[in-house]
Amino acid sequence: MKKQLQRLMVFLLLLSGWLSAFLVTGQFGRASLYLLVPVFLLGSGMGLMLKLTHIRATVLTLAVTAIAALALLNQFFPQHTPRLSAFKTTPPDLFRVSIEVPVADELSEFMSERVLESSSPLTIQLIARLPAPARQMLIVEDRMYVTLSDLGAIYLIEPISRAQPEDHPILYHSGLDRPFGLAISKGRLFVAEPYQVLELIDSNLDHLVDTEKVLLDGLPDDGGHWMRALISGHEGFLYLSIGSRCNTCEEEDQRRATMIRIDPDTGEAREFARGLRNSLGLAIAPDTGQLWGTDISRELQGRTPPPDELNRITAEKHYGWPYCYGQQAPDPQLGSEQLCRDTVPAAVNLPPLCLPLGLVFGSRLEAPEDYQNSIYIVCLGSGYPRGPKIIRMTYDQGEIGGKVTDFLRGWDPAWGTPIALAVSQQGDLYISDEKTQAIYRVRWPETANQGELQTR
C-alpha cells in the first residue's frame, strides 16, 4: 500500500512538472525563470522514481506523463497547448534587437538590457518617457500627439524625428475624461472621450489648447467598452468606433457595437457599419482609401476561443457580432447559419486571444519593400503564445496575402507591453509601451535583410 502511494505521488509530481513546463514555455518562452518550478517538480519525481524502480520504468513513466499532460492541456486549455516548434532553437532568420537607452536613463528601470526578437534587422531607441501610458499616437508632420487616458490629458512631442528621453513632452491639454482616439481632419484636431467628440483649438499656436468645441455628444457611456477609436478618412469624414456594453448580448442601445461616420463641419453623425464588438485599431489604406479595423471577439467561449478579426469595413455592412465571428461561424449562444449568411466574414482571422489594438500600414516606412507592403497589428493578449507582440501580414492593392507572421516579439509583461503604433512621414515606426510608459522609435538599417518568422 505504501509503495502504491509513493508511485501515485511520483506520477502526480511528474504530471504537474510537465503541465507547468508546457504552460510556462508557451506563455513566457524557454528563457523564463518560471521554468525553475517544472525543473524542481520533474527532478523530484525522477529522483523518487529511480529509488522505487529501474531506469527503463522511469523513462517510460516520463513519457506517459508528458503525453497525459499534453492531452489535458489540449482538452481544457487548447490555447496553451504547445506546438513542437516552440521547443526548437532560434531560427537563423530571427534577429535579436536590444532597446537602445541613453546613459542617463540606464539608472532607471531600463538598467537591465531589454532584448526583443525581430524578423528583420532593426534599431529600437527609447525616445520619450511619459507620466502615463500613451494609449493612442497621432503624428502630424513632425509632431506627435498622444492621449494619456489614465490622466485625462494629451501630450505633444516635437520634433518627433529627433526626440530624446531627456526632452520634456509638452502638456498640450488636460481635464479630459478618458481621452482615447485622436484624428486630424481639414487641419483641425479632434479627440474622442467615452461620451463625446471634441475639437481642440490652439488659436495662438503656443502648444496649449485654449478652446474646446463639442462636435458630437450623448454617446453611450453606461459601462462596457469605453475606448473610442477615431480616424479621419480620405474624404474628410471622421469614423468613430463605439464598442459593445457586454461580452455577448443583443444590445438595447443600437449605437453600441457600431462604426459611425461624423461630418467634422456640422457634427452630423450616422451609422456606417455594425456588428463590431470592440474595434480599437483603425487605419485607412493608403492606396484605396478603404477603412480597415481590428475587432476583439467575445471572451470565455468555452474551451476554444473564437478568433479575433481584421476587417475591411464598408458602409451599411454587418460584421457579425453578437451572432457570428470569423468566417461567419455562428455564435453558440445567439447565432445561426441563417443569421450569419447576411454578415461579412473577417478579411483575416487573427489568432484567438490576440486582443488586437494598434493597426498601421507600412507604405511610408523606410524599410525593405516586403515590409512596406505590410499591415502591422499589436497583439496585446497575455494568453497569446509568447506574450504580447507585433504581427504583420503582406498587403497589396486591398488584398491580404500570405500568413500572419511575427514581426517583433519577446516582451515580458513584467517589463514591457506594446499597445499602440504610428508611422511618421520620415518613415519611422513608433511603439507605445504601456508598462514603461515609454515610446520607442524603430528604424531599418539601409542594408536590411528580409526575414520571415511564422507566428507560433
C-alpha positions in Angstrom: 0.0 0.0 0.0 2.8 2.4 0.9 4.6 1.7 -2.4 1.4 2.4 -4.3 1.0 5.7 -2.6 4.6 6.5 -3.4 4.1 5.7 -7.1 1.0 7.8 -7.2 2.9 10.7 -5.7 5.6 10.2 -8.3 3.1 10.2 -11.1 1.4 13.4 -9.8 4.8 15.1 -9.4 5.8 14.3 -13.0 2.4 15.2 -14.4 2.5 18.6 -12.6 6.0 19.1 -13.8 5.1 18.6 -17.4 1.9 20.7 -17.2 3.8 23.6 -15.7 6.7 23.2 -18.2 4.3 23.4 -21.2 2.4 26.3 -19.7 5.5 28.3 -18.8 7.1 27.6 -22.2 4.0 28.6 -24.1 3.4 31.7 -22.1 6.9 33.1 -21.4 9.3 31.2 -23.6 12.2 29.0 -22.7 14.3 31.7 -21.0 11.8 32.4 -18.2 12.8 31.9 -14.5 9.4 30.4 -14.0 10.9 27.2 -15.6 12.5 26.6 -12.2 9.1 25.3 -11.0 8.8 22.5 -13.5 12.5 21.7 -13.2 12.0 21.2 -9.4 8.9 19.1 -9.9 10.3 16.9 -12.6 13.6 16.5 -10.8 11.8 15.4 -7.6 9.6 13.0 -9.4 12.5 11.4 -11.3 14.5 11.1 -8.1 11.7 9.3 -6.3 11.0 7.1 -9.3 14.6 6.0 -9.5 14.5 4.9 -5.9 11.4 2.9 -6.5 12.3 1.2 -9.7 14.9 0.9 -12.6 15.8 3.5 -15.3 13.7 1.9 -18.0 10.5 2.3 -16.0 11.5 5.8 -15.1 11.8 6.8 -18.8 8.5 5.1 -19.6 6.8 7.0 -16.8 8.2 10.3 -18.0 6.9 9.7 -21.5 3.4 8.6 -20.3 3.1 11.7 -18.0 4.2 14.0 -20.8 1.6 12.6 -23.1 -1.1 12.8 -20.4 -0.1 16.5 -19.7 -0.5 17.3 -23.4 -3.8 15.6 -23.6 -5.1 17.5 -20.5 -3.9 20.8 -21.9 -5.5 20.2 -25.3 -8.8 19.3 -23.7 -9.1 22.1 -21.2 -6.7 24.8 -22.3 -6.2 24.4 -26.1 -4.8 28.0 -26.4 -1.8 27.0 -24.2 -1.1 23.7 -25.8 2.5 23.9 -27.2 3.5 23.0 -30.6 6.7 21.2 -31.4 8.0 24.4 -33.0 8.0 26.0 -29.5 10.9 23.9 -28.5 13.1 24.5 -31.5 16.2 26.7 -31.3 16.0 30.2 -32.6 15.6 30.2 -36.4 18.5 31.6 -38.3 16.3 34.4 -39.8 15.3 35.7 -36.4 17.3 38.8 -35.1 17.9 39.8 -31.5 17.4 43.5 -31.0 18.3 45.4 -27.9 16.4 48.5 -27.0 18.9 51.4 -27.1 18.7 53.6 -24.0 20.7 56.8 -23.3 23.2 56.7 -20.5 21.1 59.0 -18.3 18.2 56.5 -18.4 20.3 53.4 -17.6 19.9 54.2 -13.9 16.1 53.8 -14.2 14.0 50.7 -14.8 15.9 50.3 -18.1 19.1 49.4 -16.1 18.8 45.7 -17.3 19.1 45.1 -21.0 15.8 44.7 -22.9 16.1 42.3 -25.8 13.4 41.6 -28.4 13.3 39.3 -31.4 12.5 40.5 -34.9 12.1 39.1 -38.3 14.3 41.9 -39.7 17.5 43.7 -38.5 16.3 46.8 -36.7 17.3 49.5 -34.3 14.9 50.3 -31.5 15.5 53.5 -29.5 13.9 54.8 -26.4 12.8 58.4 -27.3 10.3 59.5 -24.7 9.1 58.8 -21.2 5.6 60.0 -20.2 3.7 60.2 -16.9 1.2 57.6 -18.0 0.9 55.2 -21.0 0.2 56.7 -24.4 -3.0 54.9 -25.5 -3.0 56.4 -28.9 -0.4 58.3 -31.0 -1.1 60.7 -33.9 1.7 62.1 -36.0 1.2 65.3 -38.0 4.2 66.4 -39.9 7.0 66.3 -37.3 4.6 66.5 -34.2 3.3 63.6 -32.2 0.1 63.9 -30.1 -0.6 61.2 -27.6 -3.6 60.5 -25.4 -2.9 59.6 -21.7 -6.4 58.2 -20.8 -5.3 57.5 -17.2 -4.5 61.2 -16.6 -7.2 62.7 -18.8 -4.5 64.5 -20.8 -2.9 65.0 -24.2 0.8 65.5 -24.6 2.8 66.8 -27.5 6.3 65.7 -28.6 8.0 67.9 -31.1 10.1 67.3 -33.2 9.4 63.6 -33.1 12.1 62.7 -35.6 14.8 63.9 -33.2 13.1 63.3 -29.9 15.2 62.0 -27.0 14.2 60.9 -23.5 15.8 64.0 -21.9 13.4 66.2 -23.8 10.2 67.0 -21.9 6.9 66.3 -23.6 4.6 69.3 -23.6 1.3 69.1 -21.8 -1.0 70.1 -24.6 -4.4 69.7 -22.8 -5.7 68.3 -19.6 -9.0 67.9 -17.7 -10.4 65.4 -20.2 -12.4 62.3 -19.4 -10.5 59.2 -20.5 -9.5 60.6 -23.9 -8.6 57.8 -26.4 -8.9 58.4 -30.2 -7.2 61.3 -32.0 -7.7 62.5 -35.5 -6.9 65.4 -37.8 -9.5 66.5 -40.4 -9.1 69.6 -42.5 -6.3 70.7 -40.3 -8.3 70.5 -37.1 -7.6 68.2 -34.2 -10.3 66.0 -32.7 -10.3 63.8 -29.6 -12.8 61.1 -28.5 -14.0 60.7 -24.9 -16.4 57.9 -24.0 -19.5 60.1 -24.4 -18.4 62.9 -26.8 -16.1 64.0 -29.5 -14.3 67.4 -29.1 -12.5 69.7 -31.4 -9.4 71.1 -29.6 -8.3 74.6 -30.7 -4.9 76.2 -30.1 -5.7 79.6 -31.6 -2.4 81.3 -30.8 -0.2 78.3 -31.6 1.5 78.2 -28.2 1.2 74.4 -27.9 -1.7 74.8 -25.4 -5.4 74.2 -26.1 -7.4 77.3 -25.3 -10.8 76.2 -26.6 -12.8 73.0 -26.6 -15.7 72.7 -29.1 -18.2 69.9 -28.8 -18.6 68.2 -32.1 -20.8 65.3 -31.0 -22.1 64.3 -27.6 -24.6 62.0 -26.0 -22.7 58.8 -26.9 -23.5 55.7 -24.8 -21.3 55.7 -21.6 -23.1 53.3 -19.3 -20.4 50.7 -18.9 -18.7 48.2 -21.1 -16.1 49.2 -23.6 -15.4 52.9 -23.2 -12.4 53.4 -25.5 -13.5 55.3 -28.6 -11.1 54.8 -31.6 -11.2 57.7 -34.0 -9.8 58.3 -37.5 -10.2 60.6 -40.5 -11.0 59.2 -43.9 -9.6 60.4 -47.2 -12.9 62.3 -47.9 -12.6 64.2 -44.6 -15.3 62.4 -42.6 -14.4 61.1 -39.1 -15.0 57.5 -38.2 -15.7 56.6 -34.6 -15.9 53.1 -33.1 -18.4 52.5 -30.3 -17.8 49.2 -28.6 -20.3 46.8 -27.0 -21.6 47.0 -23.5 -21.3 43.3 -22.9 -19.4 40.1 -23.9 -22.2 38.7 -25.9 -25.8 40.0 -25.9 -28.3 41.8 -28.1 -27.8 45.5 -27.3 -30.7 47.7 -26.3 -28.8 50.8 -27.4 -28.4 50.3 -31.2 -25.4 52.6 -31.3 -23.4 50.0 -29.5 -21.0 47.8 -31.5 -21.1 50.1 -34.5 -18.8 52.4 -36.5 -20.3 55.8 -37.0 -19.4 58.5 -39.6 -19.2 62.1 -38.5 -19.2 65.3 -40.5 -16.4 67.4 -38.9 -18.1 70.6 -40.0 -21.7 70.0 -38.7 -21.3 67.2 -36.2 -24.0 65.2 -38.1 -23.5 61.5 -37.4 -24.9 58.3 -38.9 -24.3 54.6 -38.6 -21.6 53.5 -41.1 -21.3 49.7 -40.1 -22.3 47.4 -37.3 -21.6 44.1 -35.7 -18.1 45.3 -34.5 -17.7 44.3 -30.8 -14.7 46.4 -30.0 -12.7 47.8 -32.9 -9.7 49.7 -31.4 -7.2 49.6 -34.2 -8.3 51.7 -37.2 -6.4 52.6 -40.4 -7.1 54.0 -43.8 -5.5 52.0 -46.7 -3.1 54.5 -48.5 -3.8 53.1 -51.9 -7.6 52.6 -51.9 -8.8 54.9 -49.1 -10.6 51.8 -47.6 -11.3 51.8 -43.8 -9.7 48.8 -42.0 -10.2 47.8 -38.4 -9.3 45.2 -35.9 -12.1 43.6 -33.7 -11.7 41.9 -30.4 -14.0 38.9 -30.3 -16.1 37.7 -27.3 -14.4 36.1 -24.3 -15.0 32.9 -22.3 -16.5 30.9 -25.1 -15.9 27.5 -23.6 -12.7 25.6 -24.5 -12.0 27.0 -27.9 -11.8 30.9 -28.0 -13.1 32.5 -31.2 -10.5 34.2 -33.5 -10.1 38.0 -33.3 -10.5 39.8 -36.6 -9.1 42.2 -39.1 -12.0 43.7 -41.1 -12.3 45.6 -44.3 -15.1 48.0 -43.1 -17.6 49.1 -45.7 -20.7 51.2 -45.5 -24.0 49.5 -44.4 -22.5 46.1 -43.7 -22.9 43.9 -40.6 -19.7 42.2 -39.3 -21.2 39.5 -37.2 -21.3 40.3 -33.5 -23.1 39.0 -31.5 -24.3 36.4 -33.9 -21.2 35.3 -35.7 -17.4 35.6 -35.7 -14.5 34.9 -38.1 -15.6 33.3 -41.3 -19.3 33.6 -40.5 -19.1 30.9 -37.7 -22.3 31.0 -35.6 -22.0 32.0 -32.0 -23.1 29.0 -29.9 -25.4 31.2 -27.8 -27.1 33.6 -30.2 -26.0 32.7 -33.7 -27.3 30.6 -36.5 -26.3 29.8 -40.1 -29.2 31.8 -41.4 -28.3 34.9 -39.4 -24.6 34.6 -40.5 -25.4 34.4 -44.2 -26.2 38.2 -44.1 -22.9 39.2 -42.3 -19.5 40.0 -43.7 -16.7 37.5 -42.9 -13.4 38.8 -41.5 -10.8 39.7 -44.0 -8.4 37.8 -41.8 -8.9 35.6 -38.8 -6.4 36.7 -36.3 -5.2 34.2 -33.7 -7.5 33.7 -30.7 -6.6 35.8 -27.6 -4.6 38.2 -29.8 -6.5 41.2 -28.4 -5.6 43.4 -31.4 -5.0 47.1 -30.7 -2.7 49.3 -32.8 -3.0 49.0 -36.6 -0.9 50.7 -39.3 0.0 50.3 -42.9 3.7 50.1 -43.7 3.6 52.0 -47.1 5.5 55.1 -45.7 8.2 53.1 -43.8 11.8 53.5 -44.8 12.1 49.7 -45.0 12.6 46.9 -47.4 9.8 46.5 -49.9 8.2 43.5 -48.2 7.9 45.5 -45.0 6.4 48.5 -46.8 3.8 46.2 -48.4 2.5 45.1 -45.0 0.0 45.7 -42.3 1.2 45.8 -38.7 -1.0 44.9 -35.6 -0.3 44.9 -31.9 -1.4 41.7 -30.2 -1.7 42.6 -26.5 -3.1 39.3 -25.2 -1.3 37.9 -22.3 -2.7 34.5 -23.2 -1.2 34.7 -26.7 1.7 32.4 -27.4 5.0 34.0 -26.3 3.1 37.0 -24.9 2.5 40.5 -26.3 3.9 41.0 -29.8 3.6 42.9 -33.1 2.4 40.8 -36.0 2.4 41.6 -39.7 0.8 40.3 -42.9 1.5 41.3 -46.5 -0.8 43.8 -48.2 -1.2 44.6 -51.9 -4.0 46.7 -53.6 -6.6 45.9 -51.0 -5.8 42.2 -50.6 -4.1 40.4 -47.8 -1.6 37.7 -48.9 0.4 35.1 -47.1 0.2 34.1 -43.4 0.1 36.1 -40.2 3.8 36.3 -39.1 5.6 37.6 -36.1 7.4 40.9 -36.7 8.5 41.8 -33.2 8.2 39.7 -30.1 9.9 39.0 -26.8 8.2 41.5 -24.5 8.0 40.2 -21.0 4.8 41.6 -19.3 6.9 42.3 -16.3 8.8 45.0 -18.1 7.0 45.9 -21.3 3.7 45.8 -23.2 3.2 47.3 -26.6 -0.2 49.0 -27.0 -0.1 51.4 -30.0 1.6 52.0 -33.3 2.2 55.0 -35.5 4.2 55.7 -38.7 5.9 59.1 -39.3 6.3 61.0 -42.6 10.0 60.4 -42.1 9.4 56.7 -42.4 9.9 55.6 -38.8 7.7 53.2 -36.8 6.8 54.2 -33.3 5.6 51.9 -30.5 3.9 52.9 -27.2 4.8 50.7 -24.2 2.1 50.6 -21.5 4.3 49.1 -18.8 7.2 51.5 -19.0 5.1 54.5 -20.2 7.7 54.9 -23.0 7.7 55.4 -26.7 10.2 53.7 -28.9 11.4 54.6 -32.4 12.0 51.7 -34.8 14.3 52.0 -37.9 15.6 49.7 -40.5 19.4 49.7 -41.4 20.0 50.7 -45.0 21.2 47.1 -45.8 18.3 45.4 -44.0 17.9 41.7 -44.9 14.4 40.4 -45.2 13.4 37.6 -42.8 10.2 35.8 -42.1 9.2 34.4 -38.7 6.0 32.4 -38.7 3.6 33.0 -35.8 3.8 30.4 -33.2 
